[in-house]
Amino acid sequence: MSTSPLPRGKLISFEGLDGAGKTTQMDLLARWLDGRQVRYIRTREPGGTPLGLEIRRLLFERPDLELTPLAEAFLFQADRAQHFSKLVLPALEAGTLVITDRCFDASIAYQGFARNVGPELVAQLSMIATQGHLPDLTILLDLDPSEVQQRTDPANDPSGLRAAPSRFDSASETFHRRVQQGFRLIARAHPARVKIVNASRPLEEIHREIVGLVEPLL
């Protein structure tokens, strides 16, 4: 972590299907920021706070729990409300760059579109949870669900260390296609903020494009 503050903090979110490469690209971006002495914090939703970790366990590690779509949506919003109040907004006020794995748009795509809770309702709930704050830049790593399935299939993990499937991993390909379509509709509606990045290309090529999107914010 470096020490040069921004005049005003910026919020960058990474979105996309699980397995699209968010973690890898956030790693590469973090190294790039370190090399330029940009002060930043890296976080995630759900799980960026102690309360968020408990909510994450309910959502990801207990697929045996039957959650209604609305209950699932409210759990994500509870995490987000705590996350913004305790971590994100104070960091932004201090002039720190915040990079988060998932944020505002994930709930709209997953619960609003794919779970049929309704994108407008979920967007309203998210605005309450974030206290009206949207990401300054959302990087949408776009990858076909069939490619995601290949990347996340335990049979393709010779180490055997891949985590057990969550309730989202085990959802149907139809579900993941609805999520992808939801993300694309969001990007179409907010082209200045949400940037679609083709995630099927080589890692360094994707990284260079992301740097080109992030650099103007700094």
C-alpha positions as MATLAB code, in Angstrom:
seq = 'MSTSPLPRGKLISFEGLDGAGKTTQMDLLARWLDGRQVRYIRTREPGGTPLGLEIRRLLFERPDLELTPLAEAFLFQADRAQHFSKLVLPALEAGTLVITDRCFDASIAYQGFARNVGPELVAQLSMIATQGHLPDLTILLDLDPSEVQQRTDPANDPSGLRAAPSRFDSASETFHRRVQQGFRLIARAHPARVKIVNASRPLEEIHREIVGLVEPLL';
ca = [
       0.000    0.000    0.000;
       1.348    3.399   -0.954;
       1.056    6.886    0.478;
       0.132    9.481   -2.164;
      -3.505   10.536   -1.540;
      -5.940   11.485   -4.258;
      -7.592   14.933   -3.997;
     -10.868   13.000   -3.730;
     -11.284    9.288   -3.333;
     -12.553    7.248   -6.263;
     -14.442    3.970   -6.240;
     -13.674    1.314   -8.854;
     -15.739   -1.864   -8.964;
     -14.983   -5.088  -10.808;
     -17.975   -7.070  -12.054;
     -18.637  -10.160  -14.132;
     -19.506  -13.805  -13.704;
     -17.531  -15.759  -11.104;
     -14.587  -17.218  -12.992;
     -14.308  -14.300  -15.432;
     -10.950  -13.263  -13.951;
     -11.790  -10.497  -11.494;
      -9.312  -11.611   -8.846;
      -6.448  -11.943  -11.329;
      -7.075   -8.531  -12.858;
      -7.404   -6.910   -9.432;
      -4.025   -8.446   -8.505;
      -2.441   -6.981  -11.632;
      -4.018   -3.574  -11.040;
      -2.874   -3.551   -7.413;
       0.726   -4.158   -8.498;
       0.417   -1.361  -11.073;
      -0.911    1.037   -8.418;
       1.848    0.059   -5.982;
       4.411    0.935   -8.634;
       2.926    4.413   -8.929;
       2.555    4.993   -5.183;
      -1.205    5.446   -5.322;
      -2.903    5.033   -1.958;
      -5.694    2.481   -2.218;
      -7.599   -0.178   -0.369;
      -8.874   -3.403   -1.852;
     -12.111   -4.929   -0.647;
     -15.046   -7.085   -1.731;
     -18.775   -7.613   -1.463;
     -19.925   -9.507    0.403;
     -17.257   -9.831    3.074;
     -15.460   -6.493    3.343;
     -16.295   -6.125    7.042;
     -16.583   -8.554    9.990;
     -20.366   -8.546    9.614;
     -19.944   -9.005    5.876;
     -17.863  -12.136    6.434;
     -20.717  -13.695    8.399;
     -23.195  -12.754    5.678;
     -20.826  -14.184    3.067;
     -20.741  -17.516    4.897;
     -24.528  -17.665    4.826;
     -24.667  -16.829    1.136;
     -21.741  -18.834   -0.208;
     -20.932  -21.615    2.233;
     -24.448  -22.766    3.114;
     -26.064  -23.851   -0.164;
     -28.238  -26.119    1.982;
     -30.105  -23.062    3.308;
     -33.170  -22.305    1.224;
     -33.237  -18.557    0.620;
     -36.028  -16.835   -1.218;
     -34.780  -14.438   -3.927;
     -35.906  -11.446   -1.861;
     -34.202  -12.753    1.284;
     -31.010  -13.244   -0.725;
     -31.285   -9.687   -2.059;
     -31.695   -8.242    1.441;
     -28.659  -10.149    2.749;
     -26.494   -8.604    0.029;
     -27.889   -5.160    0.844;
     -27.199   -5.605    4.562;
     -23.582   -6.384    3.699;
     -23.425   -3.357    1.396;
     -24.876   -0.954    3.945;
     -22.280   -2.007    6.532;
     -19.495   -2.013    3.937;
     -20.156    1.538    2.785;
     -20.759    2.958    6.235;
     -17.713    1.402    7.893;
     -15.143    1.122    5.095;
     -15.906    2.545    1.656;
     -17.240    6.018    2.436;
     -14.637    6.830    5.135;
     -11.872    5.784    2.722;
     -13.272    7.948   -0.075;
     -13.583   10.909    2.286;
      -9.898   10.431    3.179;
      -8.908   10.669   -0.497;
      -8.186    6.960   -0.879;
      -8.835    4.938   -4.009;
     -11.154    2.005   -3.277;
     -11.114   -1.098   -5.493;
     -13.903   -3.554   -4.805;
     -14.690   -7.009   -6.100;
     -18.418   -6.496   -6.760;
     -20.600   -3.599   -5.750;
     -23.808   -1.831   -6.806;
     -24.339   -3.526  -10.178;
     -23.852   -7.128   -9.003;
     -27.113   -7.117   -7.075;
     -29.020   -5.722  -10.032;
     -27.650   -8.417  -12.347;
     -27.887  -11.372   -9.969;
     -30.958  -10.650   -7.863;
     -32.694   -8.034  -10.003;
     -32.456   -9.775  -13.380;
     -31.486  -13.414  -12.777;
     -33.537  -13.990   -9.618;
     -36.430  -11.865  -10.945;
     -36.612   -9.621   -7.877;
     -36.726   -6.666  -10.268;
     -33.817   -4.437  -11.349;
     -35.571   -1.201  -10.378;
     -36.337   -2.401   -6.850;
     -32.817   -3.744   -6.339;
     -31.307   -0.493   -7.653;
     -33.403    1.480   -5.166;
     -32.289   -0.755   -2.296;
     -28.668   -0.428   -3.384;
     -28.883    3.368   -3.464;
     -30.108    3.299    0.133;
     -27.311    0.920    1.156;
     -24.583    3.029   -0.526;
     -26.056    6.298    0.796;
     -26.482    7.439   -2.786;
     -22.905    6.729   -3.862;
     -22.198    4.970   -7.184;
     -18.842    3.633   -8.372;
     -16.850    6.138  -10.413;
     -15.834    3.307  -12.748;
     -17.187   -0.205  -13.142;
     -15.060   -2.696  -15.068;
     -17.261   -5.466  -16.429;
     -15.231   -8.539  -17.352;
     -17.435  -10.144  -19.972;
     -17.021  -13.880  -20.558;
     -19.403  -16.430  -22.013;
     -20.924  -18.685  -19.323;
     -19.695  -21.797  -21.133;
     -16.095  -20.547  -20.767;
     -16.724  -19.695  -17.122;
     -17.989  -23.224  -16.493;
     -14.791  -24.654  -17.987;
     -12.651  -22.458  -15.748;
     -14.562  -23.311  -12.581;
     -15.139  -27.024  -13.183;
     -13.366  -28.978  -10.371;
     -12.398  -31.599  -12.961;
     -10.143  -28.972  -14.545;
      -8.361  -28.248  -11.250;
      -5.541  -30.796  -10.865;
      -4.594  -29.355   -7.461;
      -7.965  -30.321   -5.991;
      -7.888  -27.088   -3.968;
     -10.829  -25.333   -5.575;
     -13.558  -24.437   -3.083;
     -16.787  -26.388   -3.016;
     -19.448  -24.909   -5.320;
     -21.590  -22.150   -3.804;
     -25.306  -21.701   -4.448;
     -24.323  -19.499   -7.416;
     -21.698  -21.846   -8.886;
     -24.203  -24.668   -8.915;
     -26.927  -22.613  -10.620;
     -27.902  -23.501  -14.181;
     -26.229  -22.093  -17.266;
     -29.544  -20.373  -18.002;
     -29.198  -18.503  -14.704;
     -25.669  -17.374  -15.561;
     -26.770  -16.254  -19.010;
     -29.450  -14.102  -17.370;
     -26.779  -12.611  -15.121;
     -24.574  -11.872  -18.133;
     -27.479  -10.293  -19.983;
     -28.283   -8.222  -16.907;
     -24.727   -6.894  -16.748;
     -24.779   -6.060  -20.445;
     -28.061   -4.169  -20.089;
     -26.604   -2.187  -17.193;
     -23.528   -1.327  -19.277;
     -25.728   -0.236  -22.168;
     -27.730    2.025  -19.861;
     -24.631    3.547  -18.183;
     -21.856    3.591  -20.812;
     -19.907    6.433  -19.186;
     -19.471    4.480  -15.955;
     -19.667    0.782  -16.887;
     -17.002   -0.390  -19.328;
     -17.259   -3.839  -20.931;
     -13.897   -5.603  -21.166;
     -13.632   -8.804  -23.226;
     -12.297  -11.320  -20.684;
     -11.520  -14.088  -23.173;
      -8.233  -12.448  -24.244;
      -4.694  -12.876  -22.796;
      -4.306  -11.568  -19.235;
      -1.770   -8.853  -20.058;
      -3.905   -7.530  -22.888;
      -6.891   -7.250  -20.549;
      -4.696   -5.588  -17.909;
      -3.476   -2.934  -20.362;
      -7.053   -2.064  -21.264;
      -7.985   -1.787  -17.590;
      -5.018    0.477  -16.892;
      -6.188    2.693  -19.734;
      -9.582    2.986  -18.040;
      -8.217    3.581  -14.542;
      -5.413    6.028  -15.297;
      -7.666    9.020  -16.129;
      -9.248    8.755  -12.654;
      -5.881    9.271  -10.994;
];
